[in-house]
Amino acid sequence: MATTYSKDEKAYLERIGNQMRELRTEANLSQEKLALECELDRTYIGSVERGERNISVINLRKIAKALKTKVPVLLNIEE
């Protein structure tokens, strides 16, 4: 069963996903390449970038490491 998020929660997840996408494209990585480096599925990366998933702290860390940045940079979004 899919989790239902409030409008505010969905917007928050989308902002995190947009930040992740921006950092990924700045690093010249495809979703597939990032997924391989993180040992995650490409579809997972895409769903996080679209704000469809509530990403875990462990996966945030994996993604930050692959992007050669820190978790706070991934979460550096306007509230």
N, C-alpha and C positions, 0 to 999 in steps of 0.2 A: 504494500500500500504506500503510495506517495505521500510525503509530508506536505501539509498545507501551511504556507506562510502568510502572515499578514502582509498588506501592501507595503508597510514600512520595512518589515523584515526582508521581503523580496527585493526592495530597492537597495537595501544594505548589501545583500549578497551580490547584486548586480554591480555595485560600485567596487567591491572586492574583485569580482571577475574582470571588470574593465581595467583595473590597476594591474592585475596579473597579465592580461592580454597585452597591455602597453609595454610592460617590462619584457615579456617574451618576444614581442616584435622588435624592440630595441636591441635585444640580444641576437636577433636574426635566427630565431629558432622557430620551427614549425611546431604545431601541436604534437605531431607524431614524434619529433626529435626530443621535445621536452618530456613527453610521456616515457620514452625509452630511458632517458637519463634519470628519471624519477622512479622507474619501475612501476609505473601506473599505466592504465589504459588510455589511449588517445581520446576515447569518448568521454572518459572521466574529466580530462583536461577541458574539453569543449563544454561540458555541462557546468563545470565550475566557472568558466569564463562567461557563460550565459546567465549565471546567477541561479542555476537550477539545483545546486547542491550546497549543503551546509558543510563546508570542508573541515576536516579534522585538523587538529594542531600538528599531528605527525606529518600529514600530507602537506600542510603549509611549509613545514620545515624542509621536507624533501624538495619541494618546488623552489623555495628560496635558495637552497644550496645549489640546485641545478642552474638557477638564474644568476648565481654568484652574487647574491645579496642576502639580506637578513629578513626575518619574518616581519619586523616592524615596518620595513619598506613596503612589503606586500600589503600591509594593513594601513598604509598611510593614505587615508581617504578622508574626504570631507564628510562630517556627520550631518 
